[in-house]
Amino acid sequence: MRIVVLGGGFAGMEAVRVLERRLHDRSDVEILLISDRNYLLFTPLLPQVASSMVEPRHIVQPLRDIRGSRRFRFRRDTVTDIDFASRRVLMVEGTEAYDRLVIAMGSVVPSFGVPGWRSTRSATSGSRTASCCATIFSTRPSTPTTKRTRRHGAKC
């Protein structure tokens, strides 16, 4: 059986971890993780990066380090479509067949109407993204929802 997990964020990595734990004794199971990024970004700590309490390198973990000697395989590619009828994931650089599919691709980071958000957001510049997030945190009005968001730093 071939299980394909789409998304290398918190949900995708947790899905892989649980699947490996529950299916560890089955040699017929192959788990493939597909993500367009080869790292896991620990976004709850972005405000601490912006305030220089934590270095940016401490909130990024390469997936190859997480994988270590575990069983799942990793493929870095961008998913363009899913053909449910033929059970295939279509990507920029090929296709992958599956028996079971887990879609854990996460969400898009909201910009909250901050001017210049798209120009500062890039995969190679975590500190500029964190700085922008800190600006969002400091300019939003205090409501019960934003207080919870600030404390956990889950939305930026």
Backbone as a ProteinNet text record, in pm:
[ID]
protein_1_A
[PRIMARY]
MRIVVLGGGFAGMEAVRVLERRLHDRSDVEILLISDRNYLLFTPLLPQVASSMVEPRHIVQPLRDIRGSRRFRFRRDTVTDIDFASRRVLMVEGTEAYDRLVIAMGSVVPSFGVPGWRSTRSATSGSRTASCCATIFSTRPSTPTTKRTRRHGAKC
[TERTIARY]
84.4	0	89.6	52.8	129.5	47.6	100.8	34.4	114.5	47.3	112.1	56.7	147.4	110.2	154.6	60.2	91.1	105.3	220.7	244.3	345.3	449.9	555.9	552.3	436.2	422.8	388	329.8	294.3	200.3	94.4	-4.7	54.5	130.8	191.3	291.8	374.7	474.2	408	302.5	230.6	162.6	106.3	44.1	147.1	263.4	370.5	412	427.9	469.9	369.2	240.9	136.3	127.4	133.5	127.9	245	364	480.7	466	416.4	402.5	299.1	187.2	80.8	106.7	185.1	207.8	352.8	425.4	568.3	597.8	506	531.9	486.6	432.5	385.6	488.9	552.7	656.8	598.6	468.8	405.9	360.8	382.2	338.4	455.5	432.7	531.3	468.6	538.6	488.8	577.9	512.9	583.9	531	619.6	585.3	625.6	530.6	558.3	535	636.1	625.2	708.4	667.3	745	860.6	867.6	977.7	1047.7	1178.2	1252.6	1286.5	1204.1	1225.6	1092.1	1095.3	978.6	1007.5	919.5	934	844.7	903.8	827.9	774.3	660.5	604.3	565.6	530.5	497.8	612	735	847.7	888.7	814.9	850.9	855.3	762.5	773.2	901.9	948.2	1072.5	1192.7	1184.9	1291.6	1293.8	1175	1167	1221.2	1207.9	1256.9	1399.8	1464.2	1602.9	1620.6	1514.1	1526	1568.6	1537.5	1570.5	1631.2	1734.6	1796.1	1712.1	1702.8	1621.4	1658.6	1784.6	1826.4	1768.3	1722.3	1667.3	1519.9	1453.6	1312.3	1291.2	1399.5	1392	1460.7	1391.2	1446.7	1439.6	1551.8	1548.1	1474.3	1392.3	1317.7	1410.5	1525.9	1619.8	1669.8	1683.2	1723	1610.8	1488	1372.7	1356.2	1378.7	1361.7	1461	1586.9	1688.3	1684.1	1664.7	1660.5	1517	1420.5	1280.4	1247.7	1134.1	1097.9	1043.7	983.4	916.2	1017.1	971.1	1051.8	1002.9	1088.5	1053.7	1078.5	985	1002	970.7	1064.6	1042.1	989.4	864.4	799.3	673.9	620	499	381.2	278.8	158	77.3	38.5	-41.8	-186.4	-209.1	-344.3	-347.4	-467.9	-487.6	-592.5	-557.8	-651.7	-708	-823.7	-883.1	-929.6	-974	-1023.7	-912.7	-795.2	-684.8	-587.2	-620.7	-538.5	-394	-378.9	-246.2	-236.8	-119.8	-89.3	-2.9	-48.4	24.9	109.1	235.9	328.4	403.2	477.6	554.5	651.6	713.7	815.6	773.7	649.5	607.5	479.8	454.9	334.2	371.3	284.7	300.1	164.7	162.9	40.6	26	-97.7	-121.6	-237.9	-238	-352.6	-435.3	-366.2	-430.7	-362.6	-441.4	-389.5	-425.7	-326.3	-347.9	-314.3	-412.9	-391.3	-375.1	-253.6	-221.2	-135.5	-184.9	-104	-108.8	-180.2	-176.7	-262	-218.2	-296.8	-206.8	-269.5	-197.5	-191	-76.3	-58.8	-133	-226.7	-299.9	-210.8	-232.1	-148.9	-210.2	-336.4	-404.8	-398.1	-381.3	-379.4	-252.9	-146.4	-21.4	45.3	72.2	136.8	276	307.8	439.9	455	348.4	357.6	415.2	362.7	408.5	554.2	600.7	739.8	836.9	791.9	883.5	879.6	779.8	765.9	846.3	944.7	1020.1	1074	1096.1	1143.2	1285.9	1362.1	1501.3	1521.7	1416	1432.5	1335.5	1360.2	1274	1271.5	1384.3	1387.9	1300.7	1294.8	1207.5	1062	1029.2	893.6	859.5	952	928.1	909.8	987.7	975.2	837.7	791.1	658.8	552.4	570.4	475.3	472.8	588.7	593.6	518.7	527.1	452.7	303.7	260.6	118.9	73.8	154.6	118.1	105.5	195	195.1	89.3	35.1	-62.1	-206.1	-228.9	-365.2	-430.1	-560.1	-628.9	-638.6	-643.6	-651.8	-794.9	-817.5	-945.5	-913.5	-1012.7	-982.3	-917.3	-958.6	-901.8	-755.3	-721.8	-582.9	-494.1	-548.2	-467.2	-426.5	-521.5	-489.9	-387.9	-405.7	-313.8	-174.6	-166.9	-36.2	34.5	-39.5	22.6	80.2	4	49.4	130.2	112.3	186.2	153.2	33.3	-0.1	-36.7	-89	-127.3	-43.9	11.5	97.2	73.9
-116.4	0	123.5	221	343.8	460.6	525.9	640.1	764.6	863.1	988	1097.3	1172.5	1283.6	1411.9	1502.2	1629.4	1736.8	1801	1908.8	1870.5	1951.7	1923	2012	2066.7	2149.9	2066	2131.8	2062.2	1944.4	1966.1	1860.5	1744.6	1775.2	1669.8	1587.1	1654.4	1581.8	1497.8	1550.1	1472.6	1351.3	1369.4	1256.7	1147.3	1186.5	1089.2	1018.4	1094.9	1036.3	932.8	967.8	876.2	753.9	774	660.7	565.9	621.2	535.6	456.9	522	454.1	340.5	368.4	267.2	157.3	186	87.5	38.8	55	22.4	-124.5	-212.2	-355.3	-406	-318.7	-359	-321.4	-421.8	-397	-361.5	-384.3	-354.8	-209	-129.2	10.1	101.7	189.9	291	427.9	514.2	648.5	748.5	836.1	939.4	1075.5	1164	1301.1	1390.9	1472.2	1564.7	1706	1790.8	1930	2016	2140.9	2230.9	2294	2269.2	2319.8	2201.6	2212.7	2102.5	2132.1	2214.5	2248.4	2268.8	2259.9	2288	2418.4	2515.4	2645.3	2648.5	2670.6	2675.3	2817	2845.1	2980.6	3040.2	2961.4	3026.7	3109.6	3084.7	3160.6	3279.5	3309.9	3423.2	3556.1	3584	3710	3718.3	3606.7	3608	3633.2	3588.1	3616.6	3766.2	3825.2	3968.5	4052.1	4004.2	4079.1	4039.1	3958.3	3912.2	3824.6	3766	3673.5	3534.8	3502.2	3372.3	3397.9	3324.7	3338.4	3266.4	3320.4	3257.5	3111.8	3077.2	2939	2839.6	2887.5	2797.7	2763.8	2829.2	2797.4	2726.1	2692	2620.1	2485.7	2379.2	2244.6	2175.8	2138.9	2067.6	1933.8	1901	1775.2	1654.5	1667	1553.4	1522.6	1627	1604	1539.6	1581.8	1523.1	1378.1	1354	1218.5	1122.3	1161.3	1076	934.6	837	696.5	643.8	735	691.5	636.6	570.2	496.1	580.2	692.1	764	823.6	837.8	902	1045.7	1131.2	1271.4	1310.2	1386	1439.1	1588	1668.2	1812.1	1846.2	1891	1926.5	2007.1	2073	2153.6	2081.2	2057.5	1989.5	2087.3	2043.1	2128	2081.5	1950.6	1896.8	1756.4	1712.1	1575.6	1510.8	1397.6	1320.7	1209.8	1237.2	1141.6	1014.6	1025.9	909.3	806.2	852.7	758.7	750.7	818.4	814.9	854.8	976	1029.2	1173.7	1209.5	1347.7	1402.1	1511.9	1573.2	1687.3	1689.1	1789.5	1854.4	1956.8	2027.5	1932.4	1843.6	1754.4	1607.7	1578.6	1439.4	1409.2	1280	1235	1126.4	1109	1001.7	935.2	803.2	727.2	701.6	680.4	654.4	557.7	489.1	408.9	487.5	559.3	647.8	783.5	890.5	1026.2	1106.7	1175.7	1267.3	1406.6	1496.7	1633.7	1720.6	1766.3	1846.7	1964.9	2040.1	2145	2278.1	2286.4	2408.9	2519.6	2640.2	2756.4	2864.3	2968.3	3083.4	3187.1	3247.5	3348	3474.8	3523.7	3645.9	3769.2	3867.6	3987.9	4099.6	4088.4	4188.4	4327.3	4336	4464.9	4545.9	4483.3	4554.7	4585.6	4714.3	4749.4	4686.9	4637.1	4578.7	4437.4	4374.7	4239.3	4141.4	4140.7	4044.9	4067	4189.7	4215.4	4173.5	4168.5	4130.1	3982	3913.3	3771.5	3689.4	3614.2	3524.9	3409.2	3298.2	3178.6	3194.8	3283.6	3298.6	3406.8	3478.1	3589.4	3578.2	3484.7	3466.1	3586.3	3659	3772.2	3886	3908.5	4014.4	3975.5	3848.2	3801.3	3815.2	3777.5	3788.9	3934	4023.1	4164.8	4215.7	4171.8	4211.9	4157.5	4034.3	3975.6	4053.3	4096.7	4173.6	4304.8	4364.7	4487.6	4461.2	4349.1	4313.9	4295.2	4224.3	4200.7	4332.1	4425.3	4547.5	4647.3	4634.7	4733	4685.2	4560.6	4508.9	4550.4	4580.5	4618.4	4500.5	4530.9	4425.4	4377.2	4254.6	4187.2	4051.4	3981.9	3847.1	3756.2	3766.6	3681	3714.9	3844	3878.1	3853.5	3864.9	3832.9	3686.2	3598.9	3457	3435.4	3503.4	3489.9	3538.9	3650.6	3702.5	3605.6	3551.3	3464.4	3340.2	3281.1	3158.6	3186.8	3304.3	3338.6	3248.7	3189.9	3093.4	3157.2	3279.5	3343.4	3468	3478.7	3594.4	3646.9
0	0	0	-80.9	-92.2	-37.8	65.4	126.8	91.8	31.9	-4	86.4	150.3	237.3	167.9	144.4	80.8	187.9	193.2	288.1	393.6	406.8	502.9	625.3	658.2	777.3	899	997.7	1121.4	1095.9	1018.7	995	915.5	811.1	730.5	808	886.3	965.2	1074.9	1133.8	1235.9	1172.3	1052.7	982.8	955.4	907.3	879.8	1008.7	1116.4	1244.8	1294.4	1289.3	1336.7	1246.2	1115.2	1022.3	1044.2	1061.2	1085.3	1214.8	1315.9	1444.8	1435.5	1370	1364.6	1263.6	1161	1055	1050.9	1159.6	1159.7	1131.7	1164.5	1144.9	1008.3	925.7	792.4	687.4	630.9	531.1	394.9	375.3	247	235.5	338.6	339.2	306.4	208.6	171.5	196.1	270	299.8	228.4	149.7	74.8	116.2	158.1	193.8	77.9	28.9	-80.5	-29.9	-48.1	-7.3	-100.8	-117.5	-201.7	-125.1	4.3	86.4	152.5	165.1	226.6	372.2	436.5	576.1	646.2	777.9	861.2	933.8	917.6	982.5	1105.2	1221.4	1345.9	1364.1	1300.4	1295.2	1430.4	1532.7	1660	1719.1	1676.3	1730.1	1642.9	1535.8	1451.3	1528.6	1619.1	1694.6	1777.6	1831	1908	1817.6	1691.9	1596.3	1567.8	1550.7	1521.8	1637.1	1757.9	1873.8	1912	1830.9	1850.3	1974.3	2023.6	2137	2090	1965.4	1906.8	1770.1	1735.5	1604.1	1499.6	1377.4	1272.5	1246.9	1259.5	1231.3	1331.9	1446.5	1548	1526.3	1431.1	1408	1274.3	1206.7	1079.4	1096.4	1060.2	1071.9	935.7	876.1	747.9	762	663.3	668.1	665.6	602.6	601.3	742.8	827.1	966.2	1045.4	1019.4	1087	1043.8	916.4	863	926.3	933.4	994.7	939.3	1026.4	984.4	976.3	972.2	965.7	828.3	818.2	697.8	583.2	609.8	501.8	403.5	279.9	176.5	160.3	107.5	87.5	-57.3	-113.4	-248.3	-245.5	-292	-298.7	-436.9	-440.1	-565.3	-533.6	-632.4	-615.6	-676.5	-596.2	-643.2	-727.4	-846.7	-934.9	-944.2	-925.7	-936.7	-875.9	-845.8	-797.7	-886.3	-944.1	-1027.1	-939	-879	-786.1	-856.3	-981	-1055	-1077.2	-1114.4	-1139.4	-1021.8	-910.9	-789.4	-816.4	-871.2	-900.4	-852.7	-803.1	-768.1	-881.1	-942	-1052.2	-996.6	-1033.7	-983.7	-1099.4	-1071.1	-1172.5	-1241.7	-1164.8	-1220.4	-1218.1	-1253.8	-1264	-1189	-1171.8	-1102	-1000.6	-904.4	-805.4	-786.8	-794.7	-771	-621.2	-577.5	-435.6	-418.5	-304.2	-262.2	-161.5	-74	24.3	15.1	30	17.5	141	197.9	309.6	257.8	261.8	217.2	341.5	364	483.1	440.2	343.9	282	354.9	464.7	543.7	487.4	511.9	472.6	416.8	367.6	316.4	427.3	444.2	548.6	507.8	592.5	557.5	570.4	484.7	487.7	571.5	608.9	690.7	629.7	497.9	430.7	455.1	503	528.6	395.2	367.7	240.6	231.4	113	91.4	141.4	189.9	244.5	143.5	23.3	-77.6	-115.4	-112.6	-151	-41.1	84.9	192.5	221.5	171.8	201.9	102.7	152.5	65.6	147.6	82.1	151.9	201.9	141.1	181.1	285.3	319.9	413	528.8	618.5	734.1	825.7	835.5	927.9	879.1	745.9	696.4	715.9	696	719.6	867	952.5	1096	1136.4	1077.7	1108.3	1068.3	952.4	906.7	1001.3	1046.9	1140.6	1271.2	1316.9	1441	1425.5	1306.9	1281.5	1287.7	1229.7	1232.7	1376.3	1455.4	1594.8	1672	1647.1	1726.5	1683.1	1561.1	1514.1	1521.3	1552.9	1559.4	1691	1688	1811.6	1907.5	2036.3	2137.2	2150.5	2110.3	2128.3	2186.2	2241.8	2294.9	2191.6	2063.8	1959.9	1936	1924.3	1896.4	2017.2	2137.9	2255.4	2252.3	2216.4	2205.3	2093.9	1981.6	1868.7	1907.6	1977.6	2018.5	2111.2	2207.6	2305.3	2237.9	2146.1	2079.9	1954.8	1895.4	1774.9	1658.4	1656.8	1553.3	1422.1	1423.9	1298.3	1280.6	1161.3	1136.8	998.6
[MASK]
++++++++++++++++++++++++++++++++++++++++++++++++++++++++++++++++++++++++++++++++++++++++++++++++++++++++++++++++++++++++++++++++++++++++++++++++++++++++++++

